[in-house]
Amino acid sequence: MTTPWECSMVQTTERVLVSDLRERVGETVSVCGWVNTLRLQSKMQFLVLRDHTGMVQITHRRCGESDEIEVALEGLTTESAVRIVGRVVDNPIVKLGGLELVPQQLEILNRADTPLPIDEHTSLDQRLNWRFLDIRMRPQAQLLFAVQTTLEQGMREYAYGQGCTEMHTPKLMGTASESGAEVFKLGYFDRSAYLAQSPQFFKQMAIAAGIDKVFEIGPVFRAEPSFTSRHATEFTGVDVELAWINDVEDVMNFEEQMLAHAIAKVADAHGNEVRESFGVEITVPTTPFPRVTMAEAQKILRAGGWDPAGMKEDLDPDGERGVAAHFLEQTGHEFVFVTHYPTSIRPFYHMRPENDSNVTLSFDLLWKGLEVTTGAQREHRYDVLIKQAAEKSMSTEPLQDYLNAFRFGCPPHGGLGMGLGRVLMILLGLDSIREATFLFRGPNRLTP
């Protein structure tokens, strides 16, 4: 039994993570973390300490009023931050890994207020108000960000392997991009500026600058008053642009290979944990992904009763789910590229095939019925861009810096923009993009 005098004499050693305690049985170690639960009995005191790698039981036998550890434990609250020095003991009856820590020193680093503002029954909206606690208290939420890290690492790894250069484009723009819709306007010294709704124009400028393959993972802003489970006003975009392509197929090939590589990396690193925590089996997709033109997709859907009046040019959420369900049944594949979107619903800079000016060489990628990517071959010829902008009644004056990139030998190119949050949402089987984001931003949420 440790005496109060021994408690004061123990020297704090270098921190050991809970996941490494099995290798330190019989040793005196220092652990740091949060109080997960407390059980204070008449003769024994039990504390479960949690760090980001797991939980361990702290077991202390009471020694009376002069027992400093006993007094400290009585004053603790759940979620208090503590440092404990103690001996690692092998105890097979302890459910948490068959280990316990017998404390020799306990330091309260920050006592948590009580009661806590959230618990396991709290609604998602209220949990988002206390997001730091929500993530800290739920190992599942912490796993999500480990998965995100590995997913991004896999995407970068593939992009680097293909010779891509990682770029960091401006998020402040002097003019509203494209049509000027869905952009946030803000004061900028003596004039107005806009938050970039896409790095699209800047990626193309990088192509014109002679950087053959470009990618960026960074923030994207959309002033879109949407309250769905898949929309956010700020999200992380994964953007790619490729020069000297033969056609839009080169872009789709790049994306399917990048996704397959990144998902395989996640499956290898986190597959078991994801299965246990989220109840989801990570399936590494085979390539190539199925492809279907928009016209063919609409034909398939209308045969099943979708849009019987034939009025819709684009796929609505029901249509996206219907296309995905059809190809899952026909091919067993969770992914499908929908290609050749109508000119009327695509930007002026999307290239059109020579034999059909009514469609664009563009695509959306659907995963389990949700759009995760939009991409296209870009129009790289200055005169054609001017013509296509005029057809959409767009003034070219605000676009002149962008258009200048195509006046002096810009090569054929194409690219894509992917929503990282949507990919995580589908990968982990989440109901809302709000859960796949650290601090969600939407029309009604700017805090915390």
N, C-alpha and C positions, 0 to 999 in steps of 0.2 A: 504494500500500500504506500502510495506517495504521500509524504508529509507536506505541510505548508512550507516548511523550510526548503524542501527539495523543489517545490514548485518555483520558488523564487530564484533558485540557483540554475535551473535548466536553461541552457543557451538555445536560442532559436536557430535552427539549421536551415539550409536551403530548402525551399518549398518542393514537396513531392506531390504529384498529381494522384488522384484516387485510383486511376487506371494502372498506376505503377506500384501500388502497395503490395500486391502479391509477391513481388520480387524482393520486398523489404521486410519479410516476416522476421521477428526477433530484434529488429533495429528500432531505434528511436528516431522519429521523423517529424517534420513540420508539414501540416496540411492547412490549406486556406480554402474557405468557401462560405456558403450560406447555410443557415440552419433550415433544414428541410422540415423536420418534425422534432418535437420534444416529448419525452415521456418521463415524468418526474414521479417516481414511486417513493414509498416510505424508506426503503433501504438502498435502492439503486436509482441512478439517473441515466437515462438513455437519450442521446442526441444523434440524429442522422444528419451528417454534413454532406453537402452537395457541391461539387465543382462541375466544370463543363465536361468532365470525362466520366462522371459517375457519382455514386453515393457510398458512404461508409458509415458504419455504426460506431459511435463513441460510447463506451461503457464506463461508468464511474460509480464506485461504492461510496456512499455517504460516510463522512467522518465527524460530523458535528459542526457547530458554529465556526470553529477555527479553520475549517476546511475552505480554502479560498476558491477551489474549483467548484465545490458544492454551492457556494454563495453566488459565484458567477453564473452557473447554470440556472439557478433559480431566477436570476434577473434577465435571462434571455427571452427573446421573442422569435417567432419564425421569420425567416428571411434576413435575420441579422447577419452581418459579415463578421467572421471570426477567424482567428489563427489558433490552431491547436498543436501543441507538441506532445507526442505520446509514443508508446511502444506498440508496434504492430503485432497482433496476436492471432494465431490461427485458431479459429473456433468454428467447427463444422455446423453447429446449430444456428449460427447467424445466417439469415437468409441472404444478406447482401454480400455475396461472394465468399462466404465462410470466413470472413475476417472481421476483426474489431480493433479499435484503437483505444488503449488504456491511457487516459490523459495525464500528463505531468505538468502541463501549463496550458492555460486558456486565456486568450486575449480577445476582448470584444473590440473589434475595429470600428464598427458602426452598428448601433442597436436600431433595429427596424421599428417604426411606429406600428401601433396595433389599434384597431384591426386593419388588415390589408384591404385595399380597395377592390380587389378581384379575387376570384377563386375558380375552381374547375367548372362551376355552373354559370359563370358570367357570360353574357352575350358577347358576340364578336365586336360589336360597335363599342361597348364599354371596355373590352380588352384593348382595343386600339387606343383608347384614351390613356392607358397605362401600358404602352407597348413594351417598355423596357422590362417591366415586371412580367408581362405575359410571356415574353421570350425566355426570360431567365428561369421562370418556374416550370416551363414545359420543355423537356428534352426533345420532344418532337419538333418544336419550333427551332431549336438550336441546330438540329439535324438538317433542317431545310437550308440553312445558310452554309452548312458544310457541303451539302449537295450543290448549291449554287456556285460555290467556290470551285468545286471540281468540274462542274459543267463549263464554267467560263474558262478554266484552265485547259480543258479538252478542246474547246473551240479555238482558243489562241494557239494551242499546240498544232492543230491541223492547219490553221491559217499560216503560221510561221513555216510549217513544213512545205507549204505551197508557194513560199516566197513572198508572202504578203508583208507589207509595211503597215505597222499600227500608227494611226493618225489620231490627233486630238483637234477636232474642228471647233470653231467658235459657237457659243450658244447664244450670243447676242448678234442680232442682225439689224442692219440699217433700214431694210425694207421687208415688208411681209412677204414670205415665200409663196410661190405658186399663185393661188387665187387670193391670198390674204385672209382666207377663212381659217378658223380654228387656231389662231395665234394669240398669244398674250402680249398686250401692248404695255410698255412701261416708260417712265420718264428717264431720259438719258442726257444729263446736263441740260443743254438748252434745246433739245429736240427729243423725238420719240425713237424708241428702239423696240425690237420684238424678240421674244424667246423663240429659238429655232424649233420648229415642229418636226424637223428631220435634218440630218447632216447631208442630205441628198446633193444639194448644189455644191457643197464644199468637197464632197467625195469626187464629184465629176471634175472639179477644178484640179484636184490632185492627179487625176488621170491625165488631164491636159498638161500637167506639170511634168509628165514623164514618169510618174510612179505607177508601174504597171498593175500592181495588185494592192488594194487598199482595204483595211478594215478598221472598225472602231467599235468599242463597247463603251457607251456613255449615255448621259441623260437626254431625254426627248420630252418635249412639252406639247400638249394638245389642249387648246381651250374648247373642249367638246363637252357640253352639258349632258353627259351620259351617266346614268346611274346603274348600269348593268354590272354583273359580276366579273366582266372581262375588260372594263375600261378604267383608265386612270388618267389624270391630267398631267402627271409626270411619271415617266417610267424609264427603264433602262433598255436602250435599243442596241441590237447587234447588227451592225451595218457592214456590208461588203461591196466593193466595186472592182470589177475586173476588166482590164484593157485587152485589146487585140483578140476579142472573142470572135468565133465563127458565127454563132447565133445564141439565142437565149438558152438553148440546151446547156451550154457551157456553164451558165450561172446555176441552173437547177442541179447539174451534176456536182458542182462545188458544194452547194448547200446540203444535199443528201449525204454526201461523204463526210462533211463536217459534223452534221448531226449524229450520224452513225458512230463516228469516232468519239464524240463527246459523251453520248449516252452510254457507250461501251465502257468508258472510263468511270462514269458514275456507277454503273452496275458492278464493276469490279471493286470499287472503293467502298460503296455504301449499300449494295444490293440487299444484304441480309438485314441491316438496320432499317432500311426503308420498308422491307417486307414486315418486320416486327412492329414498327411504329406507325406506318401508314396503311398497312394491309395491301400494299401494291407490289406487284411483280414487275420489275423493270425489264422490258423486252428490248433488246438491241435490234433495231430495224435492219432488214436486208435492203440492198440496193440493186437495181434502181427502184425508186418509188413509182407507183402507177401515175399516169398522166391522163387527163381528160380535158377536152376543150370546153369552154363555157357553153357553147351551143349543144354539145353532146350531153353535158351535165344537166342542162335544163330539159332536154328531151327525156332523159331518164327520170327526172323528178316529176315532170308533168304526166308521165305515164302512170305515176303513183298518186296523182291527185294534187300535186303542188301547183300553185298559181294557175288554176284552170282557165283564167281569163287571158293568160299569156301576156301580162302587163309588166312583169318585173324584168329589168335588165340585169340586175345584180342578184347574188344569192343572199337571202336573209338568213338568220341563224337556223331556222328550220331547214332551209335548203342546204346549208353547209352540213348539218347533221345528216340529212338524207343522202347526200353524195358520199359522205364518209361511210355511212352504214352500208350503202350499196357496194362500195369497193372492199370493205371489210368482208362482206359476205362472198363476193366474187373472187377476191384474191388473198384474203387473210391478212391484208396489210392495213395498218392503222393510219398511214400517211397517204395523201393523194394531192398531186399538183393539179389545180384547175387553171387552164391556160387560155390565151386569146380572149381577153376581156374586151367588151365593146369600147370603141374610141370615146363614146359619150361619157363613160364613167371612169376614164383613166386620164392622168395628167397629160399636158401637151407634149412633154418631153419623152413619152413612151414611143418607141419606134413602131411603125405599122408595116405589115408585109406588103411587098410591091403589088401583089395580085388582089389585095383586099384592104381598102382604106377604112373599112368599118370596124376593124378589130385591131388590137395591139399585140405586140410580141411580149406579153406580160403574163404573170402568174400570181396566184395565191397558193400557199401551202396550208392544207388543212391537216390537223392532227386530232384524231378522235372527234371530228366534227367541229373543231374550233380553228379559226384562221390564226396562224402564228407568224406568217410571213407574207409580205408583198414584194414582188420583184419584177424586173423587166430588162429587155435590151433597151438602151437609151438611144434616142436620136442624136447622132453626133454631127450632122450636117447643118451648118448655120442657116442656110436658106430654107431648109425644110422646117427647122425649129420656128423661124419667123412666121412661116405660113401656117403651121399648126397652132401657134399662139393666136394668130389672127382669127382662125376658125373658131376658137373658144372665146373670142372677143376680149382678149387679154392685151393690156398695154405692155409694150416691151420696154418702155423707159425704165421702170423700176428694176427690170431684169437685166439691164445692160451689162453689169459686171459679170453676171453668170453667162450671158450669151457671148461675151467676148472670148470666153474660153474655147469656143468652137470656130473661131475665125482663122486660126493659125495652125491647122493640122491636127485636130483632135482625133484619136483613133476610135474605131468601133469599140463599144464597151457596154457593160450591163452590170446590174447589181441587185441587192436585196436589202430589206430591212426587216429584222425579226424582233419580236417582243420577248425579252428574257423572262419577265414575270409570267406571261402566258405559257411559255415552255415549262417553267417550273410547276405551274398550276396543274397542267395536264400530267406531267411526269410523276407527280406525287398524289394525284387524284384529289386535289383540293377543290372546294366548292366556289371559291372566290379569289380573284387576284389580290384582294386586300390581305389575304393570309400569306401570299407569296412575295410580299413586299415588306421591307424593314419598317419604313414609316410611310404609310399610304397617303397619297394626295389625290383627292377627288373634288368635285364641285362643292361639296359641303365639308371638306376636311383640309385644313391647313395646319393643324396641330396634332400631336406635339411636334 
